Amino acid sequence: MKLRLIFFVALLTVGSFQVADASTGLPSAWIELSQGTGQPQQMRAWYEHRRAKPQKLKFVLEIEQEGPSGLKSKLEGDKFDVLPKQKILLSKTELRTDSLRYFKVRLRIFDYQENLLALDSISKGRPSPTPQSSSTNTFTEISVPQSKAPAADVEPELGGLIIDDTRSKSGRDFYDIFFKKWIAPTGINDYTIVIRELPVRGRFAQVSLVVNDQDILKRFLHPQYDRIEEQANVSIRFIRSHLRNQKAAKSELEDDDVEGSGIF
C-alpha cells in the first residue's frame, strides 16, 4: 500500500511539472511515433510557438536507422515562419521500426542567429560496433554552441544554416570551431553549409564542406586540436571568399539583364 501511494504521488509530481512548463511561454518541439505492428509507423515532427511575437525559425531533423541493409542516416532541414501560439507540422515520414535493430531521431529548432530554442529525440537500441554502410553517421548528444555577437561587417540577422554531419571526435571538433568562428559576409544571409564527414581509413578524419548543395572543399583532419583549429580557420576564409564571389557573379548577371544590349 505504501509503495502504491509513493507511485501515485510521483505521477502527480510529473503532471504538475508538465503543466508548469507549458505556462512558461517557452517554445516546444516534439516527435510523435504512431503505434502499430507489422505496418510502417508514421513519424511526425512538431513545433509549437508559445511566444507573443511571430518569428522566423529553422529546423534540423536527423534520422539514423540500422536494419538488414546496414546503417543509414538522413538529414532534413528548412526555414519556416510561425505565429504566436501556432502549432506546425514540420515533417512526416514512415519508419519500419519492426525491421530495425536501431533507430534514432533528433529534432532541433534554431532562430536565425543559430541559437537553439527547442529539441527532442527518440531512440531504440544501439548501433552495431562495425557499421555495414559507408555512409554512416552517429549523432552526438551535446549542446549546440551559441553564435557570438556579429562583427562590424556582418549582417545583424543571419539567415544561413550550418549543419553538422560528422561522427568522429576530430570531425566534431572541426564543426564546433567552424560554427563558433563563422561570420557571414555582409549582405549574404541565405546559404546552407553542411560539414559532412567522409569514410576514411587510418587515424586521419576527412570532412567535405558542401555549400548550397555544391561540394566546395575537402580536408583531411589531423588528430591534434590546434591543427584542426588551423584547418577550420583556413576553411572559413575559403568559404567566405566563395560566397562573396558567388554574390558578385550573381549581381553582375542581374546588371547585364537590366542594361540589355542596347540594340533595337
LUMGU-618335 format. One record per atom (N, C-alpha, C): x, y, z; atom name. Coordinates in steps of 0.02 Angstrom, whole numbers, m for minus. Each point is the difference from the previous one (the first is absolute). Example, Ala and Ser with C-alpha at 12.3 -4.5 7.8 and 13.67 -1.06 7.14 Angstrom:
BEGIN
[r [660, m284, 390], "N"]
[r [m45, 59, 0], "CA"]
[r [45, 60, 0], "C"]
[r [m18, 53, m36], "N"]
[r [42, 59, 3], "CA"]
[r [m39, 55, 37], "C"]
//
This chain:
BEGIN
[r [42, m60, 0], "N"]
[r [m42, 60, 0], "CA"]
[r [44, 63, 0], "C"]
[r [53, m2, 39], "N"]
[r [45, 58, 3], "CA"]
[r [35, 11, m66], "C"]
[r [18, m55, m35], "N"]
[r [33, 5, m65], "CA"]
[r [m47, 32, m51], "C"]
[r [m63, m21, 0], "N"]
[r [m49, 29, m46], "CA"]
[r [m9, 74, 12], "C"]
[r [m1, 21, 62], "N"]
[r [m9, 70, 18], "CA"]
[r [58, 42, m26], "C"]
[r [61, m26, 7], "N"]
[r [59, 36, m24], "CA"]
[r [m3, 8, m75], "C"]
[r [m20, m54, m36], "N"]
[r [m5, 2, m73], "CA"]
[r [m52, 51, m22], "C"]
[r [m58, 3, 35], "N"]
[r [m52, 48, m17], "CA"]
[r [23, 71, 10], "C"]
[r [36, 14, 54], "N"]
[r [27, 66, 13], "CA"]
[r [50, 20, m54], "C"]
[r [41, m49, m21], "N"]
[r [49, 14, m53], "CA"]
[r [m34, 19, m65], "C"]
[r [m55, m33, m17], "N"]
[r [m37, 17, m61], "CA"]
[r [m29, 70, 4], "C"]
[r [m26, 18, 57], "N"]
[r [m26, 68, 10], "CA"]
[r [55, 51, m9], "C"]
[r [59, m14, 26], "N"]
[r [57, 46, m5], "CA"]
[r [20, 11, m73], "C"]
[r [3, m54, m39], "N"]
[r [17, 7, m71], "CA"]
[r [m52, 40, m37], "C"]
[r [m64, m14, 13], "N"]
[r [m53, 38, m33], "CA"]
[r [3, 73, 17], "C"]
[r [13, 18, 62], "N"]
[r [4, 70, 20], "CA"]
[r [58, 35, m35], "C"]
[r [56, m36, m9], "N"]
[r [58, 30, m34], "CA"]
[r [m16, 15, m72], "C"]
[r [m36, m45, m34], "N"]
[r [m17, 11, m70], "CA"]
[r [m47, 59, m8], "C"]
[r [m47, 7, 45], "N"]
[r [m46, 57, m4], "CA"]
[r [37, 65, 11], "C"]
[r [46, 1, 49], "N"]
[r [38, 61, 14], "CA"]
[r [44, 17, m60], "C"]
[r [29, m51, m33], "N"]
[r [43, 12, m58], "CA"]
[r [m39, 31, m57], "C"]
[r [m63, m22, m9], "N"]
[r [m40, 26, m55], "CA"]
[r [m18, 73, 11], "C"]
[r [m1, 23, 62], "N"]
[r [m19, 69, 14], "CA"]
[r [58, 49, m1], "C"]
[r [61, m24, m13], "N"]
[r [58, 45, 1], "CA"]
[r [7, 41, m63], "C"]
[r [m34, m19, m54], "N"]
[r [6, 37, m62], "CA"]
[r [60, m20, m42], "C"]
[r [35, m53, 21], "N"]
[r [58, m22, m39], "CA"]
[r [m23, m41, m60], "C"]
[r [36, 4, m56], "N"]
[r [m18, m41, m58], "CA"]
[r [5, m74, 16], "C"]
[r [m37, m40, m37], "N"]
[r [m1, m72, 12], "CA"]
[r [7, m38, m66], "C"]
[r [42, m51, m1], "N"]
[r [8, m43, m58], "CA"]
[r [m7, m73, 22], "C"]
[r [m32, m42, m40], "N"]
[r [m6, m69, 20], "CA"]
[r [m9, m44, m62], "C"]
[r [15, m65, 11], "N"]
[r [m5, m50, m53], "CA"]
[r [m53, m51, 20], "C"]
[r [m46, m15, m46], "N"]
[r [m52, m50, 12], "CA"]
[r [13, m61, m44], "C"]
[r [m8, m59, 27], "N"]
[r [7, m62, m38], "CA"]
[r [m62, m41, 12], "C"]
[r [m38, m13, m54], "N"]
[r [m63, m37, 7], "CA"]
[r [13, m72, 20], "C"]
[r [m48, m29, 34], "N"]
[r [6, m69, 24], "CA"]
[r [m26, m48, m54], "C"]
[r [29, m59, m3], "N"]
[r [m24, m49, m49], "CA"]
[r [49, m58, m5], "C"]
[r [m24, m56, m26], "N"]
[r [42, m59, m9], "CA"]
[r [m8, m26, m72], "C"]
[r [58, m12, m32], "N"]
[r [m2, m27, m68], "CA"]
[r [m11, 52, m54], "C"]
[r [m15, 61, 18], "N"]
[r [m11, 53, m48], "CA"]
[r [49, 57, 12], "C"]
[r [16, 39, m54], "N"]
[r [44, 59, 11], "CA"]
[r [m31, 48, 49], "C"]
[r [41, 27, 44], "N"]
[r [m24, 48, 49], "CA"]
[r [10, 71, m25], "C"]
[r [m48, 43, 14], "N"]
[r [5, 70, m20], "CA"]
[r [39, 39, 53], "C"]
[r [54, 33, m21], "N"]
[r [39, 42, 45], "CA"]
[r [m14, 73, m19], "C"]
[r [m21, 40, 48], "N"]
[r [m16, 70, m12], "CA"]
[r [41, 44, 46], "C"]
[r [27, 55, m27], "N"]
[r [38, 49, 39], "CA"]
[r [m42, 63, 6], "C"]
[r [m10, 23, 61], "N"]
[r [m44, 57, 13], "CA"]
[r [38, 57, 34], "C"]
[r [m27, 60, m8], "N"]
[r [25, 59, 38], "CA"]
[r [m60, 42, 20], "C"]
[r [1, 23, 62], "N"]
[r [m52, 46, 25], "CA"]
[r [33, 63, 25], "C"]
[r [m23, 58, m25], "N"]
[r [29, 64, 18], "CA"]
[r [m40, 31, 57], "C"]
[r [32, 6, 58], "N"]
[r [m34, 24, 60], "CA"]
[r [21, 71, 18], "C"]
[r [22, 37, m50], "N"]
[r [21, 69, 12], "CA"]
[r [m50, 49, m29], "C"]
[r [3, 62, 23], "N"]
[r [m51, 50, m18], "CA"]
[r [12, 31, m69], "C"]
[r [59, m9, m29], "N"]
[r [15, 30, m64], "CA"]
[r [14, m53, m53], "C"]
[r [m16, 14, m63], "N"]
[r [18, m46, m54], "CA"]
[r [76, m3, m8], "C"]
[r [25, m53, m31], "N"]
[r [72, m8, m5], "CA"]
[r [18, m42, m61], "C"]
[r [59, 14, m28], "N"]
[r [27, m40, m55], "CA"]
[r [49, m51, 31], "C"]
[r [m12, m64, m12], "N"]
[r [40, m52, 30], "CA"]
[r [22, m50, m53], "C"]
[r [39, m49, 22], "N"]
[r [20, m55, m44], "CA"]
[r [7, m63, 43], "C"]
[r [m10, m58, m32], "N"]
[r [6, m63, 36], "CA"]
[r [49, m46, m35], "C"]
[r [30, m44, 40], "N"]
[r [44, m53, m25], "CA"]
[r [m26, m66, 28], "C"]
[r [m15, m47, m44], "N"]
[r [m25, m66, 19], "CA"]
[r [50, m52, m22], "C"]
[r [26, m39, 47], "N"]
[r [51, m52, m14], "CA"]
[r [m31, m68, 14], "C"]
[r [3, m44, m50], "N"]
[r [m27, m68, 7], "CA"]
[r [56, m50, m14], "C"]
[r [11, m45, 46], "N"]
[r [50, m52, m7], "CA"]
[r [m33, m67, 14], "C"]
[r [10, m49, m45], "N"]
[r [m32, m65, 9], "CA"]
[r [45, m56, m26], "C"]
[r [m3, m57, 34], "N"]
[r [40, m58, m19], "CA"]
[r [m46, m60, m6], "C"]
[r [0, m30, m60], "N"]
[r [m40, m59, m13], "CA"]
[r [42, m52, m37], "C"]
[r [m32, m45, m37], "N"]
[r [36, m52, m36], "CA"]
[r [50, 27, m51], "C"]
[r [m15, 59, m29], "N"]
[r [44, 28, m51], "CA"]
[r [56, 44, 28], "C"]
[r [4, 6, 66], "N"]
[r [54, 39, 30], "CA"]
[r [m25, 64, 33], "C"]
[r [47, 41, 20], "N"]
[r [m14, 62, 36], "CA"]
[r [m5, 58, m50], "C"]
[r [m56, 35, 2], "N"]
[r [m12, 56, m46], "CA"]
[r [m20, 61, 40], "C"]
[r [13, 59, m28], "N"]
[r [m19, 62, 33], "CA"]
[r [m30, 48, m51], "C"]
[r [m43, 43, 25], "N"]
[r [m34, 50, m42], "CA"]
[r [m3, 66, 37], "C"]
[r [13, 54, m35], "N"]
[r [1, 66, 29], "CA"]
[r [m51, 43, m36], "C"]
[r [m43, 33, 37], "N"]
[r [m52, 42, m30], "CA"]
[r [m4, 66, 38], "C"]
[r [m11, 55, m35], "N"]
[r [m5, 64, 32], "CA"]
[r [m32, 51, m45], "C"]
[r [m32, 51, 31], "N"]
[r [m32, 52, m40], "CA"]
[r [m16, 60, 45], "C"]
[r [m13, 57, m31], "N"]
[r [m21, 59, 36], "CA"]
[r [m77, 3, 2], "C"]
[r [m26, 34, 51], "N"]
[r [m73, 7, 4], "CA"]
[r [m17, 61, 42], "C"]
[r [m59, 29, m15], "N"]
[r [m26, 56, 39], "CA"]
[r [m54, m26, 47], "C"]
[r [m2, 27, 60], "N"]
[r [m48, m25, 49], "CA"]
[r [m33, 59, 35], "C"]
[r [m65, m7, 15], "N"]
[r [m39, 51, 35], "CA"]
[r [m7, m19, 73], "C"]
[r [m19, 48, 43], "N"]
[r [m9, m14, 71], "CA"]
[r [m50, m57, 12], "C"]
[r [18, m47, 43], "N"]
[r [m42, m56, 20], "CA"]
[r [m17, m46, m59], "C"]
[r [39, 2, m52], "N"]
[r [m13, m43, m58], "CA"]
[r [37, m66, 6], "C"]
[r [m34, m54, m20], "N"]
[r [28, m67, m1], "CA"]
[r [11, m21, m72], "C"]
[r [61, m21, m17], "N"]
[r [19, m14, m70], "CA"]
[r [27, m71, m6], "C"]
[r [m24, m35, m52], "N"]
[r [29, m65, m18], "CA"]
[r [60, 13, m45], "C"]
[r [60, m15, 23], "N"]
[r [61, 15, m37], "CA"]
[r [18, m55, m49], "C"]
[r [m12, m63, 18], "N"]
[r [20, m55, m43], "CA"]
[r [m41, m62, 16], "C"]
[r [m10, m41, m51], "N"]
[r [m36, m63, 9], "CA"]
[r [33, m53, m44], "C"]
[r [15, m57, 30], "N"]
[r [32, m54, m38], "CA"]
[r [m19, m67, 30], "C"]
[r [15, m54, m36], "N"]
[r [m16, m68, 23], "CA"]
[r [64, m34, 25], "C"]
[r [m6, m37, 55], "N"]
[r [54, m40, 26], "CA"]
[r [m25, m72, 11], "C"]
[r [35, m48, m29], "N"]
[r [m16, m71, 12], "CA"]
[r [39, m24, 61], "C"]
[r [m22, 19, 58], "N"]
[r [38, m12, 61], "CA"]
[r [4, m74, 17], "C"]
[r [m48, m41, m23], "N"]
[r [1, m72, 16], "CA"]
[r [62, m34, m29], "C"]
[r [25, 25, m57], "N"]
[r [57, m31, m33], "CA"]
[r [66, 34, 17], "C"]
[r [m2, 48, 46], "N"]
[r [60, 37, 17], "CA"]
[r [30, m24, 66], "C"]
[r [65, m11, 0], "N"]
[r [35, m16, 62], "CA"]
[r [11, 63, 42], "C"]
[r [6, 55, m35], "N"]
[r [15, 64, 34], "CA"]
[r [m28, 57, m41], "C"]
[r [m28, 50, 33], "N"]
[r [m17, 63, m33], "CA"]
[r [4, 57, 50], "C"]
[r [13, 59, m27], "N"]
[r [3, 60, 41], "CA"]
[r [m23, 59, m42], "C"]
[r [m43, 41, 30], "N"]
[r [m25, 60, m33], "CA"]
[r [11, 59, 46], "C"]
[r [30, 54, m26], "N"]
[r [12, 59, 41], "CA"]
[r [m26, 62, m37], "C"]
[r [m39, 41, 34], "N"]
[r [m28, 61, m27], "CA"]
[r [28, 59, 39], "C"]
[r [25, 51, m37], "N"]
[r [25, 61, 31], "CA"]
[r [m29, 61, m35], "C"]
[r [m17, 51, 40], "N"]
[r [m29, 63, m26], "CA"]
[r [49, 56, 15], "C"]
[r [16, 41, m51], "N"]
[r [46, 56, 7], "CA"]
[r [m33, 64, m23], "C"]
[r [22, 57, 29], "N"]
[r [m18, 64, m29], "CA"]
[r [53, 18, m53], "C"]
[r [m6, 59, m31], "N"]
[r [45, 18, m54], "CA"]
[r [69, 21, 25], "C"]
[r [9, 5, 66], "N"]
[r [66, 12, 29], "CA"]
[r [33, m65, 22], "C"]
[r [m28, m56, m21], "N"]
[r [26, m67, 16], "CA"]
[r [m6, m17, 74], "C"]
[r [m44, 34, 36], "N"]
[r [m13, m18, 70], "CA"]
[r [m48, m60, 3], "C"]
[r [16, m49, 40], "N"]
[r [m43, m58, 8], "CA"]
[r [m59, 18, 45], "C"]
[r [m62, m9, m26], "N"]
[r [m60, 19, 38], "CA"]
[r [m35, m60, 31], "C"]
[r [m1, m57, m35], "N"]
[r [m35, m58, 25], "CA"]
[r [27, m63, m34], "C"]
[r [m6, m57, 33], "N"]
[r [22, m63, m30], "CA"]
[r [m37, m58, 29], "C"]
[r [1, m56, m37], "N"]
[r [m29, m62, 25], "CA"]
[r [33, m57, m38], "C"]
[r [0, m60, 29], "N"]
[r [29, m58, m34], "CA"]
[r [m33, m63, 25], "C"]
[r [m1, m51, m43], "N"]
[r [m23, m67, 18], "CA"]
[r [50, m50, m27], "C"]
[r [6, m58, 33], "N"]
[r [48, m50, m24], "CA"]
[r [m21, m69, 24], "C"]
[r [28, m50, m34], "N"]
[r [m12, m70, 18], "CA"]
[r [63, m39, m15], "C"]
[r [26, m38, 49], "N"]
[r [58, m42, m10], "CA"]
[r [65, 39, m7], "C"]
[r [52, m34, m24], "N"]
[r [66, 30, m10], "CA"]
[r [27, m22, m67], "C"]
[r [39, 43, m34], "N"]
[r [29, m19, m64], "CA"]
[r [53, m54, 9], "C"]
[r [11, m39, m53], "N"]
[r [51, m52, 2], "CA"]
[r [69, 32, 6], "C"]
[r [48, m32, 35], "N"]
[r [67, 28, 7], "CA"]
[r [34, 11, m67], "C"]
[r [m12, m44, m49], "N"]
[r [29, 8, m66], "CA"]
[r [m55, 14, m50], "C"]
[r [m10, 63, m21], "N"]
[r [m54, 16, m46], "CA"]
[r [7, m38, m66], "C"]
[r [m56, m20, m29], "N"]
[r [m1, m36, m63], "CA"]
[r [m3, 47, m60], "C"]
[r [m14, 63, 12], "N"]
[r [m6, 48, m55], "CA"]
[r [54, 52, 4], "C"]
[r [26, 21, m57], "N"]
[r [53, 51, m1], "CA"]
[r [m25, 70, 11], "C"]
[r [m67, 9, m3], "N"]
[r [m28, 67, 7], "CA"]
[r [m30, 10, 69], "C"]
[r [34, m26, 51], "N"]
[r [m27, 2, 67], "CA"]
[r [14, 66, 34], "C"]
[r [m42, 15, 50], "N"]
[r [9, 59, 40], "CA"]
[r [m32, m11, 67], "C"]
[r [38, 5, 53], "N"]
[r [m27, m7, 68], "CA"]
[r [m6, 69, 31], "C"]
[r [m61, 19, 16], "N"]
[r [m11, 67, 27], "CA"]
[r [24, 5, 71], "C"]
[r [31, 55, 17], "N"]
[r [28, 11, 66], "CA"]
[r [m45, 45, 41], "C"]
[r [m23, m23, 57], "N"]
[r [m45, 39, 42], "CA"]
[r [40, 47, 45], "C"]
[r [19, 57, m27], "N"]
[r [33, 51, 40], "CA"]
[r [m32, 67, m15], "C"]
[r [13, 49, 41], "N"]
[r [m29, 65, m9], "CA"]
[r [24, 32, m65], "C"]
[r [m45, 35, m34], "N"]
[r [18, 35, m61], "CA"]
[r [33, 66, 20], "C"]
[r [58, 17, m26], "N"]
[r [33, 63, 19], "CA"]
[r [m40, 59, m25], "C"]
[r [m2, 53, 41], "N"]
[r [m36, 60, m18], "CA"]
[r [45, 48, m37], "C"]
[r [m28, 34, m50], "N"]
[r [40, 45, m40], "CA"]
[r [17, 63, 40], "C"]
[r [57, 30, m15], "N"]
[r [22, 60, 35], "CA"]
[r [m31, 63, m32], "C"]
[r [12, 57, 32], "N"]
[r [m26, 63, m27], "CA"]
[r [31, 13, m68], "C"]
[r [m39, 26, m50], "N"]
[r [27, 10, m67], "CA"]
[r [51, 55, m2], "C"]
[r [49, m8, m45], "N"]
[r [52, 51, m9], "CA"]
[r [m27, 57, m43], "C"]
[r [43, 50, m13], "N"]
[r [m22, 61, m34], "CA"]
[r [m25, m14, m70], "C"]
[r [28, m50, m35], "N"]
[r [m19, m12, m70], "CA"]
[r [m50, m57, m7], "C"]
[r [m39, m12, 53], "N"]
[r [m46, m57, 0], "CA"]
[r [m71, 25, 2], "C"]
[r [m44, m34, m38], "N"]
[r [m71, 15, 4], "CA"]
[r [m25, m12, 72], "C"]
[r [m40, 46, 28], "N"]
[r [m22, m9, 69], "CA"]
[r [m46, m60, 10], "C"]
[r [m36, m21, m54], "N"]
[r [m44, m57, 7], "CA"]
[r [20, m53, m51], "C"]
[r [29, m55, 23], "N"]
[r [26, m51, m45], "CA"]
[r [m56, m47, m21], "C"]
[r [0, m17, m65], "N"]
[r [m51, m45, m25], "CA"]
[r [29, m66, m24], "C"]
[r [66, m9, 7], "N"]
[r [32, m60, m24], "CA"]
[r [m9, m58, 48], "C"]
[r [16, m59, m24], "N"]
[r [m7, m61, 40], "CA"]
[r [64, m40, m6], "C"]
[r [30, m19, 57], "N"]
[r [60, m42, 2], "CA"]
[r [m20, m66, 32], "C"]
[r [7, m54, m38], "N"]
[r [m24, m66, 21], "CA"]
[r [58, m46, 15], "C"]
[r [m4, m34, 57], "N"]
[r [52, m47, 21], "CA"]
[r [m17, m70, m25], "C"]
[r [43, m28, m42], "N"]
[r [m8, m69, m23], "CA"]
[r [66, m37, 10], "C"]
[r [28, 6, 61], "N"]
[r [63, m33, 17], "CA"]
[r [m13, m56, 50], "C"]
[r [50, m43, 11], "N"]
[r [m10, m56, 46], "CA"]
[r [59, m11, 47], "C"]
[r [60, 21, m19], "N"]
[r [59, m13, 41], "CA"]
[r [15, 61, 44], "C"]
[r [44, m7, 48], "N"]
[r [19, 55, 43], "CA"]
[r [34, 56, m40], "C"]
[r [44, m19, m46], "N"]
[r [34, 50, m41], "CA"]
[r [m50, 38, m43], "C"]
[r [m48, m36, m29], "N"]
[r [m51, 32, m41], "CA"]
[r [m44, 47, 41], "C"]
[r [m17, m22, 60], "N"]
[r [m42, 42, 44], "CA"]
[r [39, 62, 22], "C"]
[r [64, m8, 16], "N"]
[r [41, 58, 19], "CA"]
[r [3, 51, m57], "C"]
[r [8, m26, m61], "N"]
[r [2, 45, m58], "CA"]
[r [m65, 38, m7], "C"]
[r [m57, m35, 7], "N"]
[r [m65, 33, m5], "CA"]
[r [m9, 53, 54], "C"]
[r [17, m17, 63], "N"]
[r [m8, 47, 55], "CA"]
[r [41, 64, m11], "C"]
[r [63, m9, m22], "N"]
[r [43, 59, m12], "CA"]
[r [m28, 41, m58], "C"]
[r [m19, m34, m54], "N"]
[r [m28, 35, m58], "CA"]
[r [m63, 39, 21], "C"]
[r [m44, m33, 37], "N"]
[r [m63, 31, 21], "CA"]
[r [11, 62, 43], "C"]
[r [46, m6, 49], "N"]
[r [12, 56, 46], "CA"]
[r [32, 59, m35], "C"]
[r [45, m13, m48], "N"]
[r [38, 54, m31], "CA"]
[r [m31, 26, m65], "C"]
[r [m52, m34, m24], "N"]
[r [m28, 19, m65], "CA"]
[r [m33, 69, 4], "C"]
[r [16, 42, m48], "N"]
[r [m31, 65, m9], "CA"]
[r [m19, 7, m73], "C"]
[r [m63, 10, m14], "N"]
[r [m23, 5, m69], "CA"]
[r [21, 68, m29], "C"]
[r [19, 2, m64], "N"]
[r [17, 64, m32], "CA"]
[r [m61, 46, m2], "C"]
[r [12, 64, m3], "N"]
[r [m54, 50, m1], "CA"]
[r [m46, m12, m59], "C"]
[r [m65, 2, 13], "N"]
[r [m50, m7, m53], "CA"]
[r [m15, m71, m20], "C"]
[r [32, m49, 30], "N"]
[r [m11, m70, m18], "CA"]
[r [m33, m35, 60], "C"]
[r [m64, m13, m6], "N"]
[r [m36, m29, 57], "CA"]
[r [m46, m57, m21], "C"]
[r [12, m29, m58], "N"]
[r [m40, m56, m23], "CA"]
[r [46, m53, m28], "C"]
[r [23, m45, 42], "N"]
[r [47, m52, m20], "CA"]
[r [m8, m60, 46], "C"]
[r [23, m57, m23], "N"]
[r [2, m60, 41], "CA"]
[r [69, m32, m7], "C"]
[r [33, m10, 56], "N"]
[r [66, m31, 2], "CA"]
[r [m7, m66, 38], "C"]
[r [17, m55, m33], "N"]
[r [0, m66, 32], "CA"]
[r [72, m23, 9], "C"]
[r [19, m14, 61], "N"]
[r [66, m27, 14], "CA"]
[r [m9, m76, 7], "C"]
[r [20, m36, m52], "N"]
[r [m14, m72, m5], "CA"]
[r [64, m40, 7], "C"]
[r [m1, m49, 44], "N"]
[r [59, m42, 8], "CA"]
[r [m2, m58, m50], "C"]
[r [55, m13, m33], "N"]
[r [5, m52, m50], "CA"]
[r [33, m62, 30], "C"]
[r [m19, m60, m23], "N"]
[r [33, m61, 26], "CA"]
[r [73, m3, m23], "C"]
[r [45, m15, 47], "N"]
[r [71, m3, m16], "CA"]
[r [34, m47, 50], "C"]
[r [53, m33, m21], "N"]
[r [37, m45, 44], "CA"]
[r [60, 35, 30], "C"]
[r [21, m23, 58], "N"]
[r [58, 30, 31], "CA"]
[r [m19, 49, 55], "C"]
[r [49, 35, 25], "N"]
[r [m11, 44, 58], "CA"]
[r [m23, 70, m20], "C"]
[r [0, 16, m65], "N"]
[r [m22, 66, m22], "CA"]
[r [m73, m3, m22], "C"]
[r [m39, 49, 22], "N"]
[r [m69, 7, m23], "CA"]
[r [m1, 44, m62], "C"]
[r [m54, m4, m39], "N"]
[r [m8, 43, m59], "CA"]
[r [m69, 30, 0], "C"]
[r [m4, 66, m12], "N"]
[r [m64, 33, m4], "CA"]
[r [m7, 34, m68], "C"]
[r [m63, 5, m21], "N"]
[r [m16, 36, m62], "CA"]
[r [m47, 57, 18], "C"]
[r [13, 60, m27], "N"]
[r [m42, 58, 12], "CA"]
[r [m44, 11, m62], "C"]
[r [m65, m7, 11], "N"]
[r [m48, 6, m54], "CA"]
[r [m39, 65, 9], "C"]
[r [6, 45, m48], "N"]
[r [m32, 66, 5], "CA"]
[r [m55, 4, m53], "C"]
[r [m62, 8, 24], "N"]
[r [m57, 5, m45], "CA"]
[r [m1, m60, m49], "C"]
[r [7, m60, 29], "N"]
[r [m2, m63, m38], "CA"]
[r [57, m9, m50], "C"]
[r [54, 37, 10], "N"]
[r [58, m6, m45], "CA"]
[r [62, m16, 42], "C"]
[r [35, m54, m19], "N"]
[r [62, m19, 34], "CA"]
[r [54, 53, m14], "C"]
[r [23, 34, 52], "N"]
[r [47, 56, m9], "CA"]
[r [71, m19, 23], "C"]
[r [5, m36, 55], "N"]
[r [65, m10, 31], "CA"]
[r [2, m66, 37], "C"]
[r [57, m36, m4], "N"]
[r [11, m61, 39], "CA"]
[r [65, 7, 38], "C"]
[r [0, m25, 63], "N"]
[r [59, 6, 41], "CA"]
[r [11, m63, 42], "C"]
[r [63, m22, 3], "N"]
[r [19, m52, 49], "CA"]
[r [17, 35, 65], "C"]
[r [m26, m26, 55], "N"]
[r [8, 31, 66], "CA"]
[r [53, m35, 40], "C"]
[r [47, 39, 25], "N"]
[r [52, m27, 44], "CA"]
[r [m31, m11, 69], "C"]
[r [19, m52, 36], "N"]
[r [m31, m13, 66], "CA"]
[r [12, 56, 51], "C"]
[r [54, 39, m6], "N"]
[r [15, 51, 50], "CA"]
[r [m49, 58, m8], "C"]
[r [m24, 26, 58], "N"]
[r [m53, 51, 0], "CA"]
[r [24, 65, m33], "C"]
[r [63, 21, 15], "N"]
[r [23, 63, m29], "CA"]
[r [6, m4, m76], "C"]
[r [17, m59, m26], "N"]
[r [3, m9, m73], "CA"]
[r [m71, 2, m30], "C"]
[r [m48, m29, 36], "N"]
[r [m70, 2, m23], "CA"]
[r [m25, 73, m1], "C"]
[r [19, 38, 52], "N"]
[r [m21, 70, 3], "CA"]
[r [29, 40, m58], "C"]
[r [62, m14, m16], "N"]
[r [33, 34, m57], "CA"]
[r [m36, m17, m66], "C"]
[r [m19, m63, m9], "N"]
[r [m35, m20, m60], "CA"]
[r [m70, 31, m3], "C"]
[r [m33, 6, 57], "N"]
[r [m66, 32, 1], "CA"]
[r [5, 74, m18], "C"]
[r [52, 34, 25], "N"]
[r [9, 71, m17], "CA"]
[r [10, 10, m75], "C"]
[r [42, m43, m30], "N"]
[r [12, 5, m72], "CA"]
[r [m65, m14, m38], "C"]
[r [m38, m49, 22], "N"]
[r [m62, m17, m34], "CA"]
[r [m51, 57, 4], "C"]
[r [m3, 33, 57], "N"]
[r [m46, 57, 8], "CA"]
[r [17, 55, m50], "C"]
[r [64, 16, m6], "N"]
[r [21, 52, m48], "CA"]
[r [m17, m21, m72], "C"]
[r [10, m63, m15], "N"]
[r [m14, m25, m68], "CA"]
[r [m75, 4, m15], "C"]
[r [m43, m21, 47], "N"]
[r [m72, 0, m12], "CA"]
[r [m27, 71, m3], "C"]
[r [26, 44, 42], "N"]
[r [m21, 71, m3], "CA"]
[r [17, 29, m69], "C"]
[r [59, m14, m24], "N"]
[r [20, 24, m66], "CA"]
[r [m45, m29, m55], "C"]
[r [m16, m64, 6], "N"]
[r [m44, m32, m49], "CA"]
[r [m69, 33, m1], "C"]
[r [m29, 14, 58], "N"]
[r [m66, 31, 4], "CA"]
[r [2, 71, m29], "C"]
[r [54, 37, 14], "N"]
[r [6, 68, m28], "CA"]
[r [5, m3, m76], "C"]
[r [40, m46, m26], "N"]
[r [6, m7, m72], "CA"]
[r [m66, m20, m33], "C"]
[r [m37, m43, 33], "N"]
[r [m65, m20, m26], "CA"]
[r [m48, 60, m3], "C"]
[r [1, 40, 53], "N"]
[r [m43, 59, 2], "CA"]
[r [19, 50, m54], "C"]
[r [66, 11, m10], "N"]
[r [23, 47, m51], "CA"]
[r [m19, m24, m70], "C"]
[r [7, m65, m13], "N"]
[r [m18, m27, m65], "CA"]
[r [m75, 6, m12], "C"]
[r [m41, m12, 51], "N"]
[r [m72, 6, m7], "CA"]
[r [m20, 72, m13], "C"]
[r [31, 47, 36], "N"]
[r [m16, 71, m10], "CA"]
[r [20, 23, m70], "C"]
[r [56, m26, m25], "N"]
[r [22, 19, m68], "CA"]
[r [m48, m25, m53], "C"]
[r [m25, m61, 9], "N"]
[r [m50, m26, m47], "CA"]
[r [m64, 40, 2], "C"]
[r [m22, 18, 61], "N"]
[r [m61, 40, 6], "CA"]
[r [8, 68, m32], "C"]
[r [59, 31, 7], "N"]
[r [12, 65, m31], "CA"]
[r [m2, m5, m76], "C"]
[r [29, m54, m27], "N"]
[r [m2, m11, m73], "CA"]
[r [m71, m7, m25], "C"]
[r [m41, m35, 38], "N"]
[r [m70, m10, m20], "CA"]
[r [m38, 66, 0], "C"]
[r [15, 44, 48], "N"]
[r [m35, 64, 5], "CA"]
[r [22, 47, m56], "C"]
[r [65, 3, m14], "N"]
[r [25, 47, m49], "CA"]
[r [m18, m21, m72], "C"]
[r [1, m64, m16], "N"]
[r [m15, m23, m67], "CA"]
[r [57, 14, m47], "C"]
[r [m10, m15, m64], "N"]
[r [52, 8, m50], "CA"]
[r [1, 69, m31], "C"]
[r [m53, 38, 6], "N"]
[r [m3, 66, m32], "CA"]
[r [m18, m3, m73], "C"]
[r [m15, m58, m27], "N"]
[r [m18, m7, m71], "CA"]
[r [m75, m11, m6], "C"]
[r [m32, 40, m43], "N"]
[r [m73, m4, m9], "CA"]
[r [m16, m19, m73], "C"]
//
